[in-house]
C-alpha cells in the first residue's frame, strides 16, 4: 500500500518547482467517505492542495487543487457498477483518484471529469495513457458532485510527472484559430443525437461531437424530466450559467463534420426549449452557426433559425436551413452565452439530426394563397351556416379541392350540421384531395386546438391528415405533419369522436395554419370513403381542479389560488392542486429567490424530499402561482415526495395544513400526519 507520505509530497512539490521554504508542514492524505471527511487539510492552492478527504468534505462548487493517485476510471454511467481499477479502460472522459495507489473501493475515490478537447484530458486519461495508473497527480478543478458523489469537475490544470498541464484558466480546447478543436477529416452526413445515453447532471459526451466551454467553465449537461403527458422520461442537454463563477459564460455544442450537399434537404433539425425567459432573456442567448475550417481557422456564419422558444418549458421543433452553404463541408454549432450567474437563462436541446424534421415537406409554391398578415387570436367554426352539398365558405378560411370540385361541403344529419369530404362523382380508381385550412394564428402554450371527427367506408382506406402549415417571406409553403392517433380509421360509420386535440407543442411562438387534408380513392365497387369535421376551435384550454363551492373540507378543498389569497389569514384547511414541481436539492435554498430554484417536473435526487409545489393547472411553470406544501416525516412524505415517487408529477393532491408562507411563496405548512389526504 502506497500512502502519499511526506517524502512523496515533498518530491512532487519540488518537481513542480516550488521553493521548499514555501511548503507547509507535510501531512498524509487521508482516505474519504464521500462527504464524511475530517477537518480540511491543505488550503486548495497549488502549493498546498487538498487531500482526498478534504476534497470530499469541501463540495461547495469552489475551484481548488486536489492531490491523489490515479487508480482507475468509470467505463460507463454508474460509479457503483462501472468503476474499474485495472485495464481495459474504455472511457477517456474521467479518472478516479484516491489516497492509496492500490485503492479498489469506489467509495474512497473521487471521480475527476476530463473535458474533451483539453490538454488535461489528453494527458491524464487512462485509455490513451495506461502508464498513468498508480501515479500521483495534482489537479485543479471545481469541487462539486460528479456521478452522484463528491467529485472534481471542469479541470483546467494539473501536474503529472513533474510537468505542468494546462494553464489554470478556462479550458483551451484548441487554439485561437480553432477554439473548438474541430476536425473535418471524418465526415458524418447522417448524424443524430437523441441523448438517451446521457448521464443526468453530467457534461454530455458523444463520439465525434464537440462540447466545449470557452469561458466560465460551463458545458452542456445531460438532464432528465418526467413527462406526465407522454408518461416517459425526457432526456436532453442543457446549457446554463446559473450558479456559476464570474459574469461571462460561453459554451458550444457542435455536430460532427458533414457535407452540406449530402445532407437530406440541406437542413439540420433540432428540438429546443427555454427556461426563465422572462427574467433572463436580456443577458443570455442561444445562437446557431454554420462552422467551417478554412486553412485551419474556424469560420462561423450565423444561421437565422425562426421560431426560437420564448415560453418556458415548451419544446419547439426547429430547422437550420443550410441551402446557402451548398458545396461546403462544415459543422452546425449551438453557442450559449450569458453575462449573469444569478439571473440566468437555460437553453435545452434534443433530437439534433441531419435532415428536415419528421413529417416536414420542404418549401413549395403556395397552392392555397394563404394570408399570413391576418393573424387571429382565436377562432371557432360550428358550420351552423352551411348549405347542404355546397362548398363551405367562411372569411379567412381556405377550402380547396384537387380537382377543384372536391372541396369540403356542407352536410346535416337531423339537427347536426358539419362539413364532409368524399369521392362522390369521381371516376372509379381515381384519387381526390380536399383541404380545409384555418386562418393564421400564433401558437400559444396556454391555448389548444380541437375538433370533432367522424368517417365512413373504411375499406376504401380514406385518410385524414393534419398539417401545421407555414409560409416564408419568399412565399414558399412548408408542411409539417402532426401525428393524430385519435382520428378514427375503423369502427361504426359516422360515429363522432369529440374534442380531438392537435398537439402544437413543437410550434409554440410560431405563426402558421392548421390544414385538414382528406385523401380518398373512389373504389371499383362503390361506397364513397368519407370524413366529416365539426366544431373546430382554437382558444384557451387546460385542465384545472374544480373545487366547486370550496369551504376547506376534504370534499370541498380550496384551490391553489385560494390558498395564495388567504396567506395572511393563516387558516388551517384542505387545499387541492396538481403536483408540478420540486425545489432544487440544495441546502442553501431556504427561500425561492428565482425560477432557477424550482424544478418543474423535477424528480429524484435533483429535488428536496420535504416539499412539493402544487398548482391549479398541470401545465403551470410560474412558481409564483404555486403553493409549497410541507411534507412531514412518515408515511405521507414517503408516499408523496418526488425524490422517491417521480410518477407523482401531475397527480392531484388534496391535503390539510396551515396557509402560511413557505420557502418565500404561498405555503401550506404544519401538516398533521394523522389528517387524511388524497393523491389521485
Secondary structure, 3 states (H helix, E strand, C coil): CCECCHHHHHHHHHHCCCCHHHCCCCCCCCCCCCCCCCCCCCCCCCCCCECHHHHHHCCCCCEEEEEEEEEEEECCCCHHHHEECCCCCCCCCEEEEECECCCCCHHHEEEEECCCCCHHHHHHCCCCCHHHCCCEEEEEEEECCECCECEEEEEEEEEECCEEEECCCCCCCCCCCCCCCCCCCCECCCCEECCCCCCCCCECCCCCCEEEEEECCCCCEEEEEEECCCCEEEEEEEECCCCCCCCCEEEEEECCEEEHHHCHHHEEEEEEEEECHHHHCCCEEEEEEEEEEECCEEEEEECCCCCCCCCECCCEEEEEECHHHCCCEEEEEEEEEECCCCCCCEEEEEEEEEECCCCEEEEEECCCCCCCCCEECCEEECCCCCCECCECCCCCCEEEEECCCCCCEEEEECCEEEEEECCCCCCCCCEEEEEEECCEEECCCCEEEEEEEEEECHHHCCEEEEEEEEECCCCEEEEEEECCCCCCCCCCCCCCEEEEEECCHHHCCCEEEEEEEEEEECCCCCCCCEEEEEEEEEEECCCECCCCCCCCCCCCCECHHHHHHCHHHCCEEEEEEEEEEEEECCCCCCCCCCHHHEEECCCHHHECCCEEEEECECCCCCHHHCEEEECCCCHHHHHHCCCCCHHHCCCEEEEEEEECCECCECEEECCCCCCCCEEC
